[in-house]
Amino acid sequence: MLTARQRSALCSLNAAARTDALTQLDNRRALHDHLTSVAAGTVVVVCDLDHFKVVNDTRGHLYGDQVLADFAAVLSEALRPDDHAARYGGEEFVLLLHADERAVPAVLARLRQRWGLAYPAITFSSGWAIHTESRQAHTTVGAADRALYEAKTSGRNRDIREADTARVSHPPHSAAQASAPPGGPLHPNRADRTTPSVMTTGRTPTPTAGAITAAGHHRPTPVLEDISS
């Protein structure tokens, strides 16, 4: 019985070490493990909530934490069981999708639509790339992150794939950044770290389903159907 308890405690510790405490998604350690065995053809998506600093500055960090938790809930309810979602850090998330390349724009569009039902004033941008046998998984993540950078600098609230990245208009990240392990930053100079040109009208994001009301009560995120099918 003592051995069984020790094994149970060890399993709980291992699960906690691989789980992001706020969002209950995989953390960077778990993402790294998935990337070591990711198959060719897997779609790697890097998502980043737009102008998230403004959300924290205008509504407070507790509200911002709830936004992150609700975004994670939308991802968890929307993706298929064999897909993976991880919080990379801050307001950035990485998705590993087992989907046909031609279906990815529709998948992301449906995800954006359903996230908009919960938080119409808070958008997200994403970049995505297809993993191939000819490169390491972290290089594919770097390619998706560069596409995300392009989505940010070209207006936000959009999805851009690696093949559509404007390679001349913006300097690419270094090869070291592209292949860095999960412990390092993907984008130390992300455009959202600067003063935003949007959402500075004095209005704060209006919470709807999935947000926190003025009285402090949480409205549950609506249950979403699978968007990857």
N, C-alpha and C positions, 0 to 999 in steps of 0.2 A: 504493500500500500504506500509506503514511503517513497519507493522508487517511482510509482505511478504519479504521485504528487510532484516529485521533482521533474519528471518528464513534462507534466502539464505546465508547471511553472516555466520550464525552459522554452516550451512552445509559445507561451504567452509573451515571454521576453523577446523571442525572435520575431513574433508578429508585430510587437510594438516597435521594434528596431527598424522595421520595413514599412511602417505606416506613418503618414503625416498626421500629427495629432489634431490639427484644425479641420482638415477636409476629409479625413479617413480614407484618402486615396493612397496609392503607393507613393513612397518618398523616393528620393534620388538613389538611395541604396537599392531599393527594389527595382527601380527603372534600370539601373546599371546591370542587374542580374538578367532582366529581360533582354537587354540589348546584346548581351554576350551570346544569346542563342536566337536572335531575331532572324527570320527567314527572308530570303530574297523575295521581292515583290510586296513586302509589308510597307504600308503607307505610314510615314512618320510625320506627324503634325505637331507644330509648336504653336500654342495659343497664348495670347497675352491680352488681358483686359485693358481697354483703352482708357487713358487719362486716370489711372487708378489713384495716383497721388492726389488728384483733385477730390476724389471720393473720400479719401482719408482726411484731407484737410478741411473739407466742408461738413462732413457728417460724423467724423471721428473714426478711430481705429476699430472700435467695437462694431460699428456698422460695416466698416470695410471687411472685417473678419467674417461677418455674416454673409456678405456678398460672395466672398471666396468659398465659403461652405456651401452656399446655394448653387454656385456655378459647378462645384464638384458634384453636387447631388444631381444636377441636370446631366452631367457627363455619365455618372454611374447608371442612371436610369435609362439613358438613351443608347449606350453602346451595347454591343453583343457580348456574351460571356467570354468569347475568345479574344476580344479586344482588351487593351490595357490603357488606363489613364493614370497619370502620375502628376503630382505637383512637384515641379522642378524647384520652385522657390518663388517667394513673393507672389505676384499675380500671374505667373507663367506656368503653363501646364503642357505636358507632352502626351500625345496620344499615339498608340501603335494600333493601326487598323488593318484588319484582314479584309480589304475591300478592293474591288477592281478599280484601276486608276480612273476609268471613265466615270465611275460612280461617285468619286470623292467630292466634286463640286456640289452635287445634289445633297450628299450627306452633310456637308458643312453648312449648306444653305438651310437645311431643315433644323440643324442644331442652332443656328443663329436665330431663326424664326422663333423657336421654342424658348430660347433664352430671353428673347425680347418680350415674351409674354410675362415673364417674371420681373425683368428690369429693363423697361423700354428706354431708359435714359443712359444705360451703361452698355456699351458695345464691346466687341472683342475683335481682334485681328488674328490672322493665322497665316503661317507659311507651311508648305508641305513638300515632301520629297519622297521618291520611291527608293527603297533600299535595294541595292544590287550586290551580287557576289564579288564585284570588282573593288569594293571599298569597305572600310570598317564601318560599323554601325554608328559610332560617334561622328564620323565624317558625314553620314547621312543626316544626323541630327543637326550638325553644323550647317548643312545645305538648307534644311528646313528653316533654321533660324535666320539665315541670310534672306530667305524669301519672306519671312515675317518682318524683318527690317524693311524690306521693300514695301510691304503692305502698310507699315507704319508711316513711312516717309511719303507715300503716295496718297495718303488721305485717311487711313484707318478704316475700321469696320468693313473689312474685305479679306478675301482669301487669295493668296498668290502661290502658285506652285514653282518649284525650282526652275523648271524649263522656261518660265515666263519672267524670270528675274532680269531686270535691266542691269546688265553687267558693267555698263559704262557710266551710268549716271551716279552710282554710289560706289565708293571703294569697298571691295570685299573684305571680310574678316580674314585674319591671318590663318594660315594652315594650323598653327598651334591652337587657336581658338576653336577651329572647326573640329579638331580631333581631341579636344580636351576631355578628360574624364568628368563624370557628373559632379564632382566636387567643385569644379571651377565655373566661373560665370560664362554664360552663353553670350551675353551682350552687355558688356560694361558701359557702353555708350548709347544704350537704347534711346530713341527719340523721346519716349515718354518721361525720361528723367529731366527734360527741359520744361520750361513754362509752356503749357498747352495753349493753342490758339482756339480751341473749342471748349465749350462748357465753362466759359469765364464770364457769362452774362449775369452772374449773381444768383442764378437759380441753382438749386441743389437737386440731385437726382430724386425723382419721386418714386418711393417704394410702392410696388404693387405686390402681386403674389410672389411669395418667396422672400419678402423683405421684412424689415422690422417696422411696426407702426409707431406712431408718436407715443403711444402708451407703453411701448416696450414689448408688445406681444409679437411673436413671430408668426407670420403667415406661411403655411407650408408650401413648398414648391409643388406644383401640380405633377401628378404621375405622368410620365412621358412614355410613349411607345418606342420601340426599337427604331432608330433612325438609320441603321446601317444596312437594313435588308433591302 
